[in-house]
Amino acid sequence: MRCLIVEDSKVIVQIITQLVRKISFESYSDCDSVTYAENVPLALNLLSKNEFDYIFLDLNLRDDLDGLRVLEYVRKQQKNIPVFIVTGDNNINTVKQVIKLQPTDYLVKPVSKMKIARCLDKVKMAQKLTAVV
């Protein structure tokens, strides 16, 4: 499976990448490929040229654009891709705004192996449902 991480912190990218690879290998005997984008323009460019099976998306990126633009793009263009919000922002107003765009899950940093494993289970479940339909 192909994963896109949209995150401006290289440390968080490394943590999520290591967890995704470890969990996917332990659970499915295969390591997922991981691509990352550190800003919204790069993420949108990658999404326009590549197919991904799921996305981990930070909301608060360093550039002038925020991660919500990526979620909006995905929902307009590729509606079935699971998108997991990974953010330090647990403000109720932010959560309400994000929920309107129907992310697959909303994770508050710090991420853990258990949180990432739960996300990968949701990806597998979505793939099974898509295969049946």
Phi, psi and omega per residue, in radians:
M1 nan 2.702 -3.101
R2 -1.944 2.241 -3.086
C3 -2.032 2.420 2.992
L4 -2.014 2.251 3.046
I5 -1.935 2.149 3.083
V6 -1.922 1.807 -2.993
E7 -2.781 2.388 -3.133
D8 -1.640 -0.119 3.083
S9 -1.676 2.020 -3.133
K10 -1.101 -0.534 3.112
V11 -1.129 -0.806 3.122
I12 -1.131 -0.696 3.086
V13 -1.018 -0.803 -3.137
Q14 -1.097 -0.753 -3.138
I15 -1.092 -0.872 -3.122
I16 -1.111 -0.748 3.137
T17 -1.040 -0.834 -3.141
Q18 -1.090 -0.740 3.133
L19 -1.147 -0.770 3.133
V20 -1.045 -0.841 -3.116
R21 -1.129 -0.745 -3.132
K22 -1.126 -0.853 -3.101
I23 -1.158 -0.757 -3.126
S24 -1.135 -0.665 3.109
F25 -1.183 -0.787 3.140
E26 -1.109 -0.692 -3.036
S27 -1.549 -0.577 -2.981
Y28 -2.216 0.086 -3.138
S29 1.008 0.495 3.131
D30 -2.637 2.415 3.123
C31 -1.614 2.282 3.091
D32 -1.243 2.541 3.038
S33 -1.454 2.453 -3.067
V34 -2.193 2.281 3.045
T35 -2.109 2.561 3.090
Y36 -2.318 2.669 3.085
A37 -2.239 2.365 -3.093
E38 -1.660 -0.038 3.113
N39 -2.669 2.933 -3.066
V40 -1.127 -0.825 3.141
P41 -1.010 -0.725 3.116
L42 -1.147 -0.741 3.116
A43 -1.059 -0.788 3.136
L44 -1.129 -0.648 3.086
N45 -1.118 -0.815 3.122
L46 -1.073 -0.746 -3.135
L47 -1.160 -0.538 -3.140
S48 -1.314 -0.378 -3.055
K49 -1.935 -0.195 -3.047
N50 -2.358 2.807 3.030
E51 -1.880 2.362 3.104
F52 -2.165 2.635 3.135
D53 -1.542 -0.448 3.100
Y54 -2.870 2.833 -3.039
I55 -2.381 2.374 2.899
F56 -1.821 2.181 -2.968
L57 -2.251 2.123 3.015
D58 -1.446 2.484 3.128
L59 -1.462 -0.666 -3.013
N60 -1.821 1.588 3.137
L61 -1.703 2.827 -3.053
R62 -1.281 -0.377 -3.118
D63 -1.352 3.125 -3.074
D64 -1.221 -0.337 -3.110
L65 -1.722 2.578 3.133
D66 -1.835 2.926 -3.066
G67 -1.073 -0.344 3.104
L68 -1.032 -0.526 3.107
R69 -1.091 -0.640 3.124
V70 -1.173 -0.797 3.123
L71 -1.082 -0.723 3.089
E72 -1.057 -0.789 3.130
Y73 -1.051 -0.832 -3.110
V74 -1.068 -0.785 -3.106
R75 -1.169 -0.496 3.098
K76 -1.411 -0.632 -3.014
Q77 -1.719 -0.760 -3.015
Q78 -2.351 1.318 -2.912
K79 -1.085 -0.432 -3.014
N80 -1.583 -0.024 -3.114
I81 -1.299 2.181 3.037
P82 -1.133 2.258 3.112
V83 -2.124 2.111 -3.139
F84 -1.868 2.015 3.086
I85 -1.318 2.262 3.091
V86 -2.200 1.866 -3.006
T87 -2.569 2.780 3.027
G88 -1.564 -0.049 -3.053
D89 -1.628 1.883 3.083
N90 -1.966 0.412 3.083
N91 -1.116 2.300 -3.061
I92 -1.026 -0.617 3.113
N93 -1.153 -0.689 3.087
T94 -1.136 -0.804 -3.136
V95 -1.016 -0.784 3.131
K96 -1.068 -0.738 -3.135
Q97 -1.119 -0.733 -3.119
V98 -1.215 -0.737 -3.089
I99 -1.021 -0.550 3.112
K100 -1.047 -0.477 -3.130
L101 -1.616 0.100 3.011
Q102 0.990 1.048 2.996
P103 -1.211 2.814 3.122
T104 -1.260 -0.622 3.100
D105 -2.790 2.840 -3.121
Y106 -2.226 1.877 -3.111
L107 -1.856 2.292 3.068
V108 -1.667 2.278 3.118
K109 -1.095 2.587 0.119
P110 -1.416 2.627 3.090
V111 -1.431 2.711 3.114
S112 -2.326 2.915 3.105
K113 -1.042 -0.707 -3.137
M114 -1.095 -0.753 3.136
K115 -1.117 -0.770 -3.133
I116 -1.179 -0.695 3.106
A117 -1.063 -0.708 3.105
R118 -1.083 -0.702 3.112
C119 -1.119 -0.798 -3.127
L120 -1.133 -0.589 3.040
D121 -1.088 -0.697 3.109
K122 -1.139 -0.645 3.098
V123 -1.107 -0.824 3.133
K124 -1.063 -0.738 3.127
M125 -1.095 -0.743 3.130
A126 -1.116 -0.674 3.112
Q127 -1.143 -0.697 3.112
K128 -1.115 -0.732 3.133
L129 -1.133 -0.692 3.130
T130 -1.162 -0.675 -3.137
A131 -1.157 -0.572 -3.132
V132 -1.277 -0.647 -3.077
V133 -1.337 nan nan
